[in-house]
């Protein structure tokens, strides 16, 4: 029966083209939706994922990186006292107001990140090469995302003000776009000047590098028992803090729930389109199936033919979806649309498409089995 299913696809390919397109379209919608979710909400953990630190220390109960509060400078000493910690850096977060030189451009809310400028610094080490980080040593020097230049009303090398303090854009890079605001990088000294007196009382976070990164959970558990004399402090592993930020924006905000609801609608629409397309193909072949049944082919054998056709059609549809998705995501990246894709997400989308094709074939088989062959042969 596998040969029959394959030969039917070959000799009656025009009949199956709409089904392949339906499966491909469903897969394309799923992949694009998943890529948007990962891209948009993955930006909330950009600060963690773009850095090489193993531990993050901040104010207890912080739900997301951008909700950090100042912790005492004593927290840095507590981290340095641990024998497995080899390096510690402060991270100064400042909510700022960007005012460009252009009179026709308005102010923009920004997230200013004050980071260390040494060649072996941990913060944003995956985005900033040493030569770019060195440029931040200039007082008032900042780095922004190239896609945000227009919204900031400035060009690379241009000047602006943050909270009334003059700054100059020394570089524009890709991969720095954030969620809910524009990310701007500056040196720790520049950020503390812009942040004012509050920024001088401590730092928003302290990040640490361990001699053995695999020991991060054990060190985090040990630091969690810190003496209260060091002030309010909570320590997370980098992976834990990144997941914490993503889960907050995805599950605890209205925007996140709206995106999840949209993803559910996409799945339902894809399932309906696939089911209706496959049901139409099976209905068009009903007389042929009835003839085979009258010639002695069991209904179980005919059901296997339909299911095998669904598997073949689903495979072709997934190939089409993969090609179309790759092209569409490439265009999205070119136009700075926040998209991302992981192997797990891609396999999940493929599994959903395969499940939709299989369920559509099962529903079509049910209708075929319940039909009296004598009625179809009239």
C-alpha positions in Angstrom: 0.0 0.0 0.0 3.0 2.3 0.4 3.7 2.0 -3.3 0.0 2.9 -4.0 0.2 6.0 -1.9 3.4 7.1 -3.5 2.2 6.4 -7.0 -1.0 8.2 -6.4 1.0 11.3 -5.3 3.1 11.1 -8.5 0.4 10.5 -11.0 -2.2 12.8 -9.4 0.1 15.4 -8.1 -2.1 18.3 -9.2 -4.8 17.0 -6.7 -2.3 17.1 -3.8 -0.7 20.5 -4.6 -3.3 22.4 -2.5 -2.6 20.1 0.5 1.1 20.5 0.3 0.7 24.3 0.1 -1.7 24.2 3.0 0.7 22.2 5.1 3.6 24.5 4.1 1.6 27.6 4.9 0.7 26.2 8.3 4.3 25.4 9.0 5.4 28.9 7.8 2.9 30.6 10.2 4.1 28.5 13.1 7.8 29.1 12.5 7.3 32.9 12.0 5.2 33.1 15.1 7.8 31.1 17.1 10.6 33.3 15.8 8.8 36.5 16.7 8.1 35.2 20.2 11.7 34.2 20.7 13.1 37.3 19.2 10.8 39.8 21.0 10.9 38.3 24.5 14.4 37.0 24.2 15.5 40.6 24.1 14.5 40.9 27.7 17.4 38.7 28.6 19.8 40.3 26.1 21.9 41.8 29.0 22.5 38.3 30.4 22.8 36.3 27.3 25.2 38.8 25.6 27.5 38.6 28.7 29.9 36.0 29.9 29.3 36.3 33.6 28.4 33.1 35.5 26.5 34.8 38.4 24.3 37.8 38.8 23.7 39.6 42.1 21.0 42.1 42.6 18.1 43.3 44.8 16.0 40.4 46.1 12.9 39.6 44.1 13.9 41.4 40.9 11.6 40.0 38.2 13.5 41.3 35.1 16.8 42.9 34.4 15.3 46.3 33.7 13.6 46.3 37.1 16.8 46.3 39.1 17.3 48.5 42.2 20.6 49.8 43.7 22.4 47.4 46.0 25.1 48.3 48.4 28.8 48.3 47.3 29.3 45.8 50.2 27.7 43.2 47.9 30.8 43.3 45.7 33.0 42.4 48.7 30.7 39.5 49.5 31.2 38.1 46.0 34.9 38.6 46.1 35.2 36.8 49.4 34.0 33.6 47.8 37.1 31.4 47.0 35.6 30.2 43.6 34.9 33.8 42.3 37.8 35.0 40.1 36.4 38.3 38.9 33.6 40.8 39.8 32.2 43.7 37.9 29.5 46.3 38.7 26.7 47.0 36.3 25.0 50.4 36.5 21.5 50.7 35.1 20.1 54.1 34.4 16.7 55.0 33.1 17.4 58.0 30.9 15.8 60.5 28.6 17.6 60.9 25.3 17.5 64.4 23.6 19.1 64.7 20.1 20.7 67.7 18.6 18.1 67.8 15.8 15.3 70.2 16.7 12.7 68.2 14.7 13.3 65.0 16.8 11.7 64.5 20.2 13.0 62.9 23.3 13.3 59.1 23.6 13.3 56.9 26.7 16.4 54.8 26.9 18.1 52.2 29.1 21.6 53.2 29.8 24.0 50.4 30.8 27.2 51.4 32.5 29.8 48.7 32.0 33.5 48.0 32.6 35.8 49.0 29.7 38.7 46.6 30.3 39.6 44.1 27.6 38.5 41.1 29.7 35.2 42.6 30.9 32.2 40.3 31.1 29.2 42.5 30.4 28.2 42.5 26.7 31.4 40.6 25.9 29.6 38.7 23.2 28.7 41.9 21.4 31.5 44.2 22.0 35.0 43.4 20.7 37.9 45.0 22.7 38.5 47.8 20.2 34.9 49.0 20.5 34.9 48.7 24.3 38.0 50.8 24.4 36.2 53.6 22.7 33.9 53.9 25.7 36.8 55.2 27.8 36.2 58.6 26.3 33.9 60.6 28.7 30.4 60.7 27.4 31.0 58.1 24.8 28.1 55.8 24.0 27.3 52.9 21.7 23.8 52.2 20.3 22.2 49.7 18.0 22.4 50.6 14.3 18.6 50.0 14.0 17.9 52.6 16.7 19.8 55.5 15.1 16.7 56.9 13.3 14.5 56.7 16.4 17.2 58.4 18.4 17.6 61.1 15.8 21.3 60.8 15.6 24.0 59.4 13.3 27.2 57.6 14.2 29.6 60.2 15.5 26.7 62.5 16.4 26.0 64.2 19.7 23.0 64.2 22.1 22.1 64.6 25.7 21.0 62.0 28.3 19.3 63.5 31.3 20.9 66.8 30.4 24.5 65.4 30.1 26.2 65.5 26.7 27.1 62.2 25.0 28.6 61.2 21.7 27.8 58.1 19.6 31.2 56.5 19.0 29.8 53.4 17.4 26.6 51.7 16.2 26.4 47.9 16.3 23.8 45.2 15.6 22.2 43.0 18.2 21.6 45.6 20.9 17.9 46.2 20.5 15.9 45.7 23.7 12.3 45.2 24.8 10.4 48.3 25.9 13.2 50.8 25.3 16.4 51.7 23.5 19.6 50.2 24.9 22.6 52.5 25.1 26.0 51.4 26.4 28.5 53.7 28.2 31.4 53.3 30.6 30.7 52.8 34.2 32.1 56.3 35.0 29.9 58.0 32.4 26.8 56.1 33.6 27.4 57.2 37.2 27.8 60.8 36.2 24.6 60.7 34.1 22.7 58.8 36.9 23.5 61.4 39.5 23.9 61.0 43.2 21.8 57.9 43.4 24.2 56.0 41.1 27.1 56.7 43.4 25.6 54.8 46.3 26.2 51.4 44.8 25.4 49.5 41.6 22.3 47.9 40.1 23.9 44.5 39.7 27.2 42.8 40.3 28.3 40.0 38.0 30.9 37.4 38.7 33.1 34.9 36.8 33.9 31.6 38.4 37.0 29.5 38.1 34.7 26.6 37.1 31.5 27.7 35.4 29.9 24.3 36.0 30.0 25.1 39.7 27.6 28.1 39.3 24.6 26.4 41.0 26.7 25.3 44.0 28.3 28.8 44.4 24.9 30.5 44.0 23.4 28.3 46.8 26.3 29.1 49.1 26.1 32.9 48.4 22.3 32.7 49.0 23.2 32.2 52.7 25.0 35.6 52.9 25.1 37.5 56.1 22.5 40.3 56.2 25.2 42.8 57.1 26.0 43.0 53.4 22.6 44.5 52.7 19.7 43.1 50.7 21.1 40.8 48.1 20.0 37.9 45.9 22.3 35.8 43.6 21.2 34.0 40.4 23.0 31.9 37.9 23.1 33.5 34.5 20.8 30.9 33.0 18.3 31.3 35.9 18.3 35.1 35.6 17.8 35.1 31.9 14.9 32.7 32.2 13.4 34.7 35.0 13.4 37.9 32.8 11.9 36.0 29.8 9.2 34.4 31.9 8.1 37.7 33.4 7.6 39.4 30.1 6.0 36.4 28.5 3.7 35.1 31.2 3.2 38.0 33.7 2.5 40.8 31.3 -0.5 41.5 29.0 1.7 41.7 26.0 3.1 38.3 26.6 -0.3 36.7 27.0 -1.5 38.4 23.9 1.3 37.0 21.9 0.7 33.5 23.3 -3.0 33.8 22.4 -2.1 34.8 18.9 0.2 31.8 18.7 -2.8 29.6 19.7 -4.9 31.2 17.0 -2.2 30.5 14.4 -2.1 26.8 15.4 -5.9 26.6 15.1 -6.0 28.3 11.7 -3.3 26.1 10.4 -5.1 22.9 11.7 -8.4 24.0 10.0 -6.7 24.8 6.7 -4.8 21.5 6.6 -7.8 19.5 7.6 -10.1 21.0 5.1 -7.6 20.6 2.3 -6.9 17.0 3.0 -10.6 16.2 3.5 -11.2 17.6 0.0 -8.5 15.4 -1.6 -9.9 12.3 0.1 -13.5 13.1 -0.9 -12.4 13.6 -4.5 -10.8 10.1 -4.5 -13.8 8.5 -2.7 -15.0 6.6 -5.8 -11.5 5.2 -6.4 -11.3 4.0 -2.8 -14.8 2.5 -3.1 -13.7 0.6 -6.2 -10.7 -0.8 -4.4 -12.9 -1.8 -1.5 -15.3 -3.6 -3.8 -12.3 -5.5 -5.4 -11.3 -6.8 -2.0 -9.1 -4.2 -0.4 -10.0 -3.9 3.3 -10.9 -0.6 4.8 -8.0 -0.9 7.1 -5.6 -1.1 4.1 -7.3 1.9 2.5 -7.0 3.8 5.8 -3.2 3.1 5.7 -3.0 4.5 2.2 -4.6 7.7 3.3 -2.3 8.0 6.4 0.8 7.2 4.3 -0.2 9.9 1.8 -0.6 12.3 4.8 2.9 11.5 5.9 4.3 12.1 2.4 2.4 15.3 2.0 3.4 16.4 5.4 7.0 15.8 4.6 6.8 17.8 1.4 4.9 20.6 3.2 7.6 20.8 5.9 10.3 21.1 3.3 8.4 23.9 1.6 7.8 25.6 5.0 11.5 25.3 5.9 12.6 27.0 2.7 10.0 29.7 2.9 10.7 30.3 6.6 14.4 30.6 6.0 13.9 33.2 3.3 11.3 35.2 5.3 13.4 35.2 8.5 16.4 36.3 6.4 14.4 39.3 5.2 13.3 40.0 8.7 16.9 40.1 10.0 17.8 42.4 7.1 15.1 44.9 8.2 16.1 44.5 11.9 12.9 42.7 12.9 13.5 41.0 16.3 13.4 37.3 15.3 15.3 34.3 16.7 15.1 30.6 16.1 16.5 27.6 18.1 16.7 24.0 17.2 14.2 23.1 19.9 11.7 25.6 18.5 12.2 24.4 14.9 11.7 20.8 16.0 8.6 21.7 17.9 7.1 23.5 14.9 7.9 20.5 12.7 6.2 18.2 15.2 3.1 20.3 15.3 2.9 20.4 11.5 3.3 16.6 11.4 0.6 16.2 14.1 -1.8 18.4 12.1 -1.2 16.4 8.9 -1.7 13.1 10.8 -4.9 14.3 12.6 -6.3 15.6 9.3 -5.7 12.1 7.7 -7.3 10.4 10.6 -10.4 12.6 10.4 -10.6 12.0 6.6 -10.3 8.2 7.2 -13.2 8.2 9.6 -15.4 9.7 7.0 -14.2 7.3 4.4 -14.7 4.2 6.6 -18.2 5.3 7.6 -19.3 5.7 3.9 -21.1 2.7 2.3 -19.1 1.7 -0.9 -22.4 0.9 -2.7 -23.4 4.6 -2.5 -20.1 5.8 -3.9 -20.3 3.4 -6.9 -23.7 4.6 -8.1 
